[in-house]
Each structure stands twice: as C-alpha cells, then as structure tokens.
Amino acid sequence: MHVILGLVIVAAVYLHARRGAYDAANHDGVETAAAYWHMVDLVWVVLFALVYVAR
C-alpha cells in the first residue's frame, strides 16, 4: 500500500511540474515526495534484510 501511495504522490508531483507549479523558490511538494519515497526505499531495504536474515 505504501508503494502505491508513493506512486500516487510522485504522479501528482509530475502533473504539478508539467503545469509549472514548481520553481526555484517553491519546490516543497517535490521535497516532500522525495522524502516519502526515500522512506519507502529504506523500509524495503530493512524488510528485505530482516526477511533474508530470518530465513
């Protein structure tokens, strides 16, 4: 579910970027989406390591 939510957030940022909503002074949405996506990345790395060690 968190990966799907991440994809929705990235898609929303993409659509806003295509409309020109972001510039050098206003890019909070991009930073927030990137932080969420990297958190999802970290969770998957930790889960993979835990499952690998548990086996």
PQR file with spaces between the fields and no chain letter, atoms N, CA, C, O and H, PARSE charges and radii, in Angstrom:
ATOM       1  N    MET     1       0.825   -1.199    0.000 -0.4000 1.5000
ATOM       2  CA   MET     1       0.000    0.000    0.000 -0.0000 2.0000
ATOM       3  C    MET     1       0.869    1.262    0.000  0.5500 1.7000
ATOM       4  O    MET     1       0.547    2.249   -0.661 -0.5500 1.4000
ATOM       5  N    HIS     2       1.981    1.214    0.756 -0.4000 1.5000
ATOM       6  CA   HIS     2       2.824    2.405    0.819 -0.0000 2.0000
ATOM       7  C    HIS     2       3.524    2.675   -0.505  0.5500 1.7000
ATOM       8  O    HIS     2       3.833    3.826   -0.814 -0.5500 1.4000
ATOM       9  H    HIS     2       2.242    0.412    1.294  0.4000 1.0000
ATOM      10  N    VAL     3       3.780    1.632   -1.292 -0.4000 1.5000
ATOM      11  CA   VAL     3       4.385    1.841   -2.620 -0.0000 2.0000
ATOM      12  C    VAL     3       3.355    2.480   -3.550  0.5500 1.7000
ATOM      13  O    VAL     3       3.692    3.385   -4.313 -0.5500 1.4000
ATOM      14  H    VAL     3       3.529    0.697   -1.041  0.4000 1.0000
ATOM      15  N    ILE     4       2.123    2.026   -3.496 -0.4000 1.5000
ATOM      16  CA   ILE     4       1.070    2.607   -4.333 -0.0000 2.0000
ATOM      17  C    ILE     4       0.860    4.072   -3.965  0.5500 1.7000
ATOM      18  O    ILE     4       0.733    4.923   -4.846 -0.5500 1.4000
ATOM      19  H    ILE     4       1.849    1.290   -2.876  0.4000 1.0000
ATOM      20  N    LEU     5       0.822    4.368   -2.673 -0.4000 1.5000
ATOM      21  CA   LEU     5       0.687    5.757   -2.239 -0.0000 2.0000
ATOM      22  C    LEU     5       1.871    6.591   -2.731  0.5500 1.7000
ATOM      23  O    LEU     5       1.693    7.730   -3.163 -0.5500 1.4000
ATOM      24  H    LEU     5       0.925    3.677   -1.957  0.4000 1.0000
ATOM      25  N    GLY     6       3.063    6.032   -2.665 -0.4000 1.5000
ATOM      26  CA   GLY     6       4.241    6.732   -3.167 -0.0000 2.0000
ATOM      27  C    GLY     6       4.135    7.029   -4.649  0.5500 1.7000
ATOM      28  O    GLY     6       4.505    8.117   -5.092 -0.5500 1.4000
ATOM      29  H    GLY     6       3.208    5.107   -2.314  0.4000 1.0000
ATOM      30  N    LEU     7       3.634    6.077   -5.420 -0.4000 1.5000
ATOM      31  CA   LEU     7       3.458    6.294   -6.852 -0.0000 2.0000
ATOM      32  C    LEU     7       2.418    7.374   -7.137  0.5500 1.7000
ATOM      33  O    LEU     7       2.576    8.166   -8.066 -0.5500 1.4000
ATOM      34  H    LEU     7       3.333    5.194   -5.059  0.4000 1.0000
ATOM      35  N    VAL     8       1.364    7.402   -6.340 -0.4000 1.5000
ATOM      36  CA   VAL     8       0.343    8.448   -6.496 -0.0000 2.0000
ATOM      37  C    VAL     8       0.949    9.817   -6.193  0.5500 1.7000
ATOM      38  O    VAL     8       0.685   10.788   -6.901 -0.5500 1.4000
ATOM      39  H    VAL     8       1.236    6.759   -5.585  0.4000 1.0000
ATOM      40  N    ILE     9       1.755    9.889   -5.144 -0.4000 1.5000
ATOM      41  CA   ILE     9       2.389   11.161   -4.786 -0.0000 2.0000
ATOM      42  C    ILE     9       3.353   11.609   -5.877  0.5500 1.7000
ATOM      43  O    ILE     9       3.366   12.783   -6.249 -0.5500 1.4000
ATOM      44  H    ILE     9       1.969    9.100   -4.569  0.4000 1.0000
ATOM      45  N    VAL    10       4.158   10.685   -6.391 -0.4000 1.5000
ATOM      46  CA   VAL    10       5.100   11.027   -7.462 -0.0000 2.0000
ATOM      47  C    VAL    10       4.343   11.458   -8.717  0.5500 1.7000
ATOM      48  O    VAL    10       4.769   12.388   -9.403 -0.5500 1.4000
ATOM      49  H    VAL    10       4.147    9.732   -6.089  0.4000 1.0000
ATOM      50  N    ALA    11       3.239   10.803   -9.022 -0.4000 1.5000
ATOM      51  CA   ALA    11       2.433   11.194  -10.178 -0.0000 2.0000
ATOM      52  C    ALA    11       1.857   12.593   -9.995  0.5500 1.7000
ATOM      53  O    ALA    11       1.819   13.380  -10.941 -0.5500 1.4000
ATOM      54  H    ALA    11       2.894   10.048   -8.465  0.4000 1.0000
ATOM      55  N    ALA    12       1.410   12.905   -8.780 -0.4000 1.5000
ATOM      56  CA   ALA    12       0.871   14.246   -8.519 -0.0000 2.0000
ATOM      57  C    ALA    12       1.958   15.304   -8.674  0.5500 1.7000
ATOM      58  O    ALA    12       1.710   16.373   -9.232 -0.5500 1.4000
ATOM      59  H    ALA    12       1.441   12.266   -8.011  0.4000 1.0000
ATOM      60  N    VAL    13       3.152   15.013   -8.187 -0.4000 1.5000
ATOM      61  CA   VAL    13       4.266   15.960   -8.354 -0.0000 2.0000
ATOM      62  C    VAL    13       4.589   16.132   -9.833  0.5500 1.7000
ATOM      63  O    VAL    13       4.847   17.246  -10.290 -0.5500 1.4000
ATOM      64  H    VAL    13       3.354   14.144   -7.734  0.4000 1.0000
ATOM      65  N    TYR    14       4.574   15.039  -10.577 -0.4000 1.5000
ATOM      66  CA   TYR    14       4.833   15.111  -12.014 -0.0000 2.0000
ATOM      67  C    TYR    14       3.805   16.006  -12.718  0.5500 1.7000
ATOM      68  O    TYR    14       4.167   16.847  -13.541 -0.5500 1.4000
ATOM      69  H    TYR    14       4.364   14.134  -10.206  0.4000 1.0000
ATOM      70  N    LEU    15       2.532   15.818  -12.390 -0.4000 1.5000
ATOM      71  CA   LEU    15       1.489   16.629  -13.027 -0.0000 2.0000
ATOM      72  C    LEU    15       1.628   18.107  -12.659  0.5500 1.7000
ATOM      73  O    LEU    15       1.448   18.981  -13.506 -0.5500 1.4000
ATOM      74  H    LEU    15       2.239   15.135  -11.721  0.4000 1.0000
ATOM      75  N    HIS    16       1.947   18.379  -11.401 -0.4000 1.5000
ATOM      76  CA   HIS    16       2.156   19.766  -10.991 -0.0000 2.0000
ATOM      77  C    HIS    16       3.377   20.363  -11.698  0.5500 1.7000
ATOM      78  O    HIS    16       3.359   21.526  -12.102 -0.5500 1.4000
ATOM      79  H    HIS    16       2.094   17.669  -10.713  0.4000 1.0000
ATOM      80  N    ALA    17       4.414   19.577  -11.843 -0.4000 1.5000
ATOM      81  CA   ALA    17       5.623   20.064  -12.515 -0.0000 2.0000
ATOM      82  C    ALA    17       5.346   20.362  -13.990  0.5500 1.7000
ATOM      83  O    ALA    17       5.861   21.338  -14.536 -0.5500 1.4000
ATOM      84  H    ALA    17       4.429   18.633  -11.515  0.4000 1.0000
ATOM      85  N    ARG    18       4.539   19.527  -14.627 -0.4000 1.5000
ATOM      86  CA   ARG    18       4.186   19.769  -16.040 -0.0000 2.0000
ATOM      87  C    ARG    18       3.409   21.074  -16.202  0.5500 1.7000
ATOM      88  O    ARG    18       3.502   21.734  -17.237 -0.5500 1.4000
ATOM      89  H    ARG    18       4.120   18.734  -14.184  0.4000 1.0000
ATOM      90  N    ARG    19       2.646   21.441  -15.177 -0.4000 1.5000
ATOM      91  CA   ARG    19       1.880   22.685  -15.227 -0.0000 2.0000
ATOM      92  C    ARG    19       2.708   23.894  -14.825  0.5500 1.7000
ATOM      93  O    ARG    19       2.239   25.029  -14.913 -0.5500 1.4000
ATOM      94  H    ARG    19       2.571   20.904  -14.336  0.4000 1.0000
ATOM      95  N    GLY    20       3.949   23.654  -14.379 -0.4000 1.5000
ATOM      96  CA   GLY    20       4.820   24.755  -13.993 -0.0000 2.0000
ATOM      97  C    GLY    20       4.588   25.262  -12.584  0.5500 1.7000
ATOM      98  O    GLY    20       4.853   26.427  -12.287 -0.5500 1.4000
ATOM      99  H    GLY    20       4.330   22.732  -14.307  0.4000 1.0000
ATOM     100  N    ALA    21       4.097   24.394  -11.715 -0.4000 1.5000
ATOM     101  CA   ALA    21       3.779   24.820  -10.350 -0.0000 2.0000
ATOM     102  C    ALA    21       5.016   24.986   -9.480  0.5500 1.7000
ATOM     103  O    ALA    21       4.954   25.634   -8.435 -0.5500 1.4000
ATOM     104  H    ALA    21       3.882   23.448  -11.956  0.4000 1.0000
ATOM     105  N    TYR    22       6.139   24.409   -9.897 -0.4000 1.5000
ATOM     106  CA   TYR    22       7.355   24.478   -9.088 -0.0000 2.0000
ATOM     107  C    TYR    22       8.384   25.385   -9.752  0.5500 1.7000
ATOM     108  O    TYR    22       8.507   25.437  -10.976 -0.5500 1.4000
ATOM     109  H    TYR    22       6.190   23.882  -10.746  0.4000 1.0000
ATOM     110  N    ASP    23       9.108   26.088   -8.909 -0.4000 1.5000
ATOM     111  CA   ASP    23      10.232   26.898   -9.387 -0.0000 2.0000
ATOM     112  C    ASP    23      11.323   26.858   -8.319  0.5500 1.7000
ATOM     113  O    ASP    23      11.228   26.088   -7.363 -0.5500 1.4000
ATOM     114  H    ASP    23       9.007   26.046   -7.915  0.4000 1.0000
ATOM     115  N    ALA    24      12.347   27.676   -8.475 -0.4000 1.5000
ATOM     116  CA   ALA    24      13.477   27.650   -7.543 -0.0000 2.0000
ATOM     117  C    ALA    24      13.069   28.038   -6.128  0.5500 1.7000
ATOM     118  O    ALA    24      13.687   27.587   -5.164 -0.5500 1.4000
ATOM     119  H    ALA    24      12.425   28.302   -9.252  0.4000 1.0000
ATOM     120  N    ALA    25      12.052   28.856   -5.992 -0.4000 1.5000
ATOM     121  CA   ALA    25      11.634   29.309   -4.665 -0.0000 2.0000
ATOM     122  C    ALA    25      10.544   28.422   -4.066  0.5500 1.7000
ATOM     123  O    ALA    25      10.407   28.365   -2.844 -0.5500 1.4000
ATOM     124  H    ALA    25      11.550   29.222   -6.775  0.4000 1.0000
ATOM     125  N    ASN    26       9.778   27.740   -4.887 -0.4000 1.5000
ATOM     126  CA   ASN    26       8.648   26.949   -4.414 -0.0000 2.0000
ATOM     127  C    ASN    26       8.777   25.517   -4.932  0.5500 1.7000
ATOM     128  O    ASN    26       8.350   25.212   -6.046 -0.5500 1.4000
ATOM     129  H    ASN    26       9.889   27.787   -5.880  0.4000 1.0000
ATOM     130  N    HIS    27       9.362   24.654   -4.127 -0.4000 1.5000
ATOM     131  CA   HIS    27       9.510   23.255   -4.510 -0.0000 2.0000
ATOM     132  C    HIS    27       9.276   22.321   -3.313  0.5500 1.7000
ATOM     133  O    HIS    27       9.850   21.234   -3.236 -0.5500 1.4000
ATOM     134  H    HIS    27       9.710   24.902   -3.223  0.4000 1.0000
ATOM     135  N    ASP    28       8.438   22.759   -2.399 -0.4000 1.5000
ATOM     136  CA   ASP    28       8.160   21.972   -1.195 -0.0000 2.0000
ATOM     137  C    ASP    28       7.507   20.629   -1.520  0.5500 1.7000
ATOM     138  O    ASP    28       7.808   19.626   -0.873 -0.5500 1.4000
ATOM     139  H    ASP    28       7.972   23.642   -2.461  0.4000 1.0000
ATOM     140  N    GLY    29       6.635   20.599   -2.492 -0.4000 1.5000
ATOM     141  CA   GLY    29       5.977   19.344   -2.854 -0.0000 2.0000
ATOM     142  C    GLY    29       6.957   18.314   -3.368  0.5500 1.7000
ATOM     143  O    GLY    29       6.822   17.126   -3.077 -0.5500 1.4000
ATOM     144  H    GLY    29       6.390   21.414   -3.017  0.4000 1.0000
ATOM     145  N    VAL    30       7.941   18.756   -4.129 -0.4000 1.5000
ATOM     146  CA   VAL    30       8.961   17.847   -4.659 -0.0000 2.0000
ATOM     147  C    VAL    30       9.790   17.285   -3.504  0.5500 1.7000
ATOM     148  O    VAL    30      10.066   16.086   -3.465 -0.5500 1.4000
ATOM     149  H    VAL    30       8.050   19.722   -4.366  0.4000 1.0000
ATOM     150  N    GLU    31      10.181   18.135   -2.576 -0.4000 1.5000
ATOM     151  CA   GLU    31      10.976   17.681   -1.431 -0.0000 2.0000
ATOM     152  C    GLU    31      10.192   16.705   -0.562  0.5500 1.7000
ATOM     153  O    GLU    31      10.742   15.703   -0.104 -0.5500 1.4000
ATOM     154  H    GLU    31       9.957   19.109   -2.608  0.4000 1.0000
ATOM     155  N    THR    32       8.931   16.985   -0.334 -0.4000 1.5000
ATOM     156  CA   THR    32       8.100   16.102    0.478 -0.0000 2.0000
ATOM     157  C    THR    32       7.926   14.741   -0.193  0.5500 1.7000
ATOM     158  O    THR    32       8.029   13.704    0.463 -0.5500 1.4000
ATOM     159  H    THR    32       8.484   17.799   -0.706  0.4000 1.0000
ATOM     160  N    ALA    33       7.665   14.745   -1.490 -0.4000 1.5000
ATOM     161  CA   ALA    33       7.512   13.489   -2.224 -0.0000 2.0000
ATOM     162  C    ALA    33       8.814   12.692   -2.217  0.5500 1.7000
ATOM     163  O    ALA    33       8.793   11.472   -2.056 -0.5500 1.4000
ATOM     164  H    ALA    33       7.581   15.588   -2.023  0.4000 1.0000
ATOM     165  N    ALA    34       9.937   13.369   -2.389 -0.4000 1.5000
ATOM     166  CA   ALA    34      11.227   12.684   -2.373 -0.0000 2.0000
ATOM     167  C    ALA    34      11.516   12.083   -1.002  0.5500 1.7000
ATOM     168  O    ALA    34      12.018   10.963   -0.908 -0.5500 1.4000
ATOM     169  H    ALA    34       9.954   14.360   -2.519  0.4000 1.0000
ATOM     170  N    ALA    35      11.204   12.812    0.051 -0.4000 1.5000
ATOM     171  CA   ALA    35      11.432   12.298    1.408 -0.0000 2.0000
ATOM     172  C    ALA    35      10.569   11.066    1.666  0.5500 1.7000
ATOM     173  O    ALA    35      11.041   10.090    2.248 -0.5500 1.4000
ATOM     174  H    ALA    35      10.796   13.721   -0.025  0.4000 1.0000
ATOM     175  N    TYR    36       9.309   11.106    1.235 -0.4000 1.5000
ATOM     176  CA   TYR    36       8.433    9.951    1.414 -0.0000 2.0000
ATOM     177  C    TYR    36       8.951    8.759    0.611  0.5500 1.7000
ATOM     178  O    TYR    36       9.005    7.641    1.123 -0.5500 1.4000
ATOM     179  H    TYR    36       8.926   11.899    0.762  0.4000 1.0000
ATOM     180  N    TRP    37       9.329    8.992   -0.633 -0.4000 1.5000
ATOM     181  CA   TRP    37       9.779    7.896   -1.487 -0.0000 2.0000
ATOM     182  C    TRP    37      11.052    7.261   -0.929  0.5500 1.7000
ATOM     183  O    TRP    37      11.206    6.041   -0.980 -0.5500 1.4000
ATOM     184  H    TRP    37       9.286    9.900   -1.049  0.4000 1.0000
ATOM     185  N    HIS    38      11.961    8.073   -0.400 -0.4000 1.5000
ATOM     186  CA   HIS    38      13.183    7.518    0.178 -0.0000 2.0000
ATOM     187  C    HIS    38      12.898    6.783    1.479  0.5500 1.7000
ATOM     188  O    HIS    38      13.608    5.834    1.812 -0.5500 1.4000
ATOM     189  H    HIS    38      11.836    9.064   -0.359  0.4000 1.0000
ATOM     190  N    MET    39      11.885    7.195    2.216 -0.4000 1.5000
ATOM     191  CA   MET    39      11.479    6.451    3.400 -0.0000 2.0000
ATOM     192  C    MET    39      10.941    5.079    2.994  0.5500 1.7000
ATOM     193  O    MET    39      11.229    4.080    3.653 -0.5500 1.4000
ATOM     194  H    MET    39      11.309    7.966    1.946  0.4000 1.0000
ATOM     195  N    VAL    40      10.166    5.028    1.917 -0.4000 1.5000
ATOM     196  CA   VAL    40       9.666    3.752    1.400 -0.0000 2.0000
ATOM     197  C    VAL    40      10.841    2.880    0.973  0.5500 1.7000
ATOM     198  O    VAL    40      10.861    1.682    1.253 -0.5500 1.4000
ATOM     199  H    VAL    40       9.933    5.839    1.381  0.4000 1.0000
ATOM     200  N    ASP    41      11.818    3.475    0.296 -0.4000 1.5000
ATOM     201  CA   ASP    41      13.040    2.761   -0.088 -0.0000 2.0000
ATOM     202  C    ASP    41      13.714    2.142    1.126  0.5500 1.7000
ATOM     203  O    ASP    41      14.070    0.963    1.114 -0.5500 1.4000
ATOM     204  H    ASP    41      11.802    4.449    0.068  0.4000 1.0000
ATOM     205  N    LEU    42      13.888    2.933    2.166 -0.4000 1.5000
ATOM     206  CA   LEU    42      14.558    2.462    3.371 -0.0000 2.0000
ATOM     207  C    LEU    42      13.788    1.332    4.028  0.5500 1.7000
ATOM     208  O    LEU    42      14.383    0.359    4.490 -0.5500 1.4000
ATOM     209  H    LEU    42      13.599    3.890    2.176  0.4000 1.0000
ATOM     210  N    VAL    43      12.474    1.453    4.074 -0.4000 1.5000
ATOM     211  CA   VAL    43      11.650    0.393    4.664 -0.0000 2.0000
ATOM     212  C    VAL    43      11.838   -0.910    3.899  0.5500 1.7000
ATOM     213  O    VAL    43      11.965   -1.970    4.513 -0.5500 1.4000
ATOM     214  H    VAL    43      11.990    2.243    3.699  0.4000 1.0000
ATOM     215  N    TRP    44      11.859   -0.851    2.562 -0.4000 1.5000
ATOM     216  CA   TRP    44      12.038   -2.065    1.768 -0.0000 2.0000
ATOM     217  C    TRP    44      13.421   -2.682    1.975  0.5500 1.7000
ATOM     218  O    TRP    44      13.550   -3.905    2.031 -0.5500 1.4000
ATOM     219  H    TRP    44      11.756    0.010    2.063  0.4000 1.0000
ATOM     220  N    VAL    45      14.446   -1.852    2.088 -0.4000 1.5000
ATOM     221  CA   VAL    45      15.791   -2.380    2.330 -0.0000 2.0000
ATOM     222  C    VAL    45      15.842   -3.078    3.678  0.5500 1.7000
ATOM     223  O    VAL    45      16.392   -4.174    3.786 -0.5500 1.4000
ATOM     224  H    VAL    45      14.341   -0.859    2.042  0.4000 1.0000
ATOM     225  N    VAL    46      15.275   -2.459    4.707 -0.4000 1.5000
ATOM     226  CA   VAL    46      15.274   -3.058    6.041 -0.0000 2.0000
ATOM     227  C    VAL    46      14.434   -4.334    6.050  0.5500 1.7000
ATOM     228  O    VAL    46      14.862   -5.344    6.610 -0.5500 1.4000
ATOM     229  H    VAL    46      14.828   -1.569    4.619  0.4000 1.0000
ATOM     230  N    LEU    47      13.260   -4.308    5.447 -0.4000 1.5000
ATOM     231  CA   LEU    47      12.417   -5.511    5.409 -0.0000 2.0000
ATOM     232  C    LEU    47      13.104   -6.649    4.670  0.5500 1.7000
ATOM     233  O    LEU    47      13.067   -7.794    5.120 -0.5500 1.4000
ATOM     234  H    LEU    47      12.913   -3.488    4.992  0.4000 1.0000
ATOM     235  N    PHE    48      13.728   -6.344    3.544 -0.4000 1.5000
ATOM     236  CA   PHE    48      14.426   -7.373    2.787 -0.0000 2.0000
ATOM     237  C    PHE    48      15.542   -7.979    3.635  0.5500 1.7000
ATOM     238  O    PHE    48      15.703   -9.199    3.670 -0.5500 1.4000
ATOM     239  H    PHE    48      13.758   -5.414    3.178  0.4000 1.0000
ATOM     240  N    ALA    49      16.310   -7.132    4.317 -0.4000 1.5000
ATOM     241  CA   ALA    49      17.394   -7.632    5.159 -0.0000 2.0000
ATOM     242  C    ALA    49      16.859   -8.497    6.298  0.5500 1.7000
ATOM     243  O    ALA    49      17.427   -9.548    6.595 -0.5500 1.4000
ATOM     244  H    ALA    49      16.178   -6.141    4.288  0.4000 1.0000
ATOM     245  N    LEU    50      15.783   -8.069    6.930 -0.4000 1.5000
ATOM     246  CA   LEU    50      15.213   -8.848    8.028 -0.0000 2.0000
ATOM     247  C    LEU    50      14.687  -10.200    7.551  0.5500 1.7000
ATOM     248  O    LEU    50      14.897  -11.215    8.215 -0.5500 1.4000
ATOM     249  H    LEU    50      15.322   -7.215    6.689  0.4000 1.0000
ATOM     250  N    VAL    51      14.015  -10.220    6.423 -0.4000 1.5000
ATOM     251  CA   VAL    51      13.492  -11.466    5.894 -0.0000 2.0000
ATOM     252  C    VAL    51      14.643  -12.382    5.477  0.5500 1.7000
ATOM     253  O    VAL    51      14.583  -13.591    5.703 -0.5500 1.4000
ATOM     254  H    VAL    51      13.845   -9.396    5.883  0.4000 1.0000
ATOM     255  N    TYR    52      15.676  -11.827    4.882 -0.4000 1.5000
ATOM     256  CA   TYR    52      16.828  -12.626    4.459 -0.0000 2.0000
ATOM     257  C    TYR    52      17.523  -13.236    5.675  0.5500 1.7000
ATOM     258  O    TYR    52      17.884  -14.413    5.657 -0.5500 1.4000
ATOM     259  H    TYR    52      15.725  -10.845    4.698  0.4000 1.0000
ATOM     260  N    VAL    53      17.712  -12.442    6.730 -0.4000 1.5000
ATOM     261  CA   VAL    53      18.370  -12.930    7.943 -0.0000 2.0000
ATOM     262  C    VAL    53      17.478  -13.962    8.648  0.5500 1.7000
ATOM     263  O    VAL    53      17.983  -14.943    9.194 -0.5500 1.4000
ATOM     264  H    VAL    53      17.419  -11.486    6.744  0.4000 1.0000
ATOM     265  N    ALA    54      16.179  -13.749    8.639 -0.4000 1.5000
ATOM     266  CA   ALA    54      15.256  -14.644    9.316 -0.0000 2.0000
ATOM     267  C    ALA    54      15.205  -16.019    8.668  0.5500 1.7000
ATOM     268  O    ALA    54      14.927  -17.011    9.342 -0.5500 1.4000
ATOM     269  H    ALA    54      15.768  -12.952    8.196  0.4000 1.0000
ATOM     270  N    ARG    55      15.465  -16.087    7.390 -0.4000 1.5000
ATOM     271  CA   ARG    55      15.438  -17.377    6.696 -0.0000 2.0000
ATOM     272  C    ARG    55      16.644  -18.135    7.089  0.5500 1.7000
ATOM     273  O    ARG    55      16.843  -19.260    6.630 -0.5500 1.4000
ATOM     274  H    ARG    55      15.691  -15.281    6.843  0.4000 1.0000
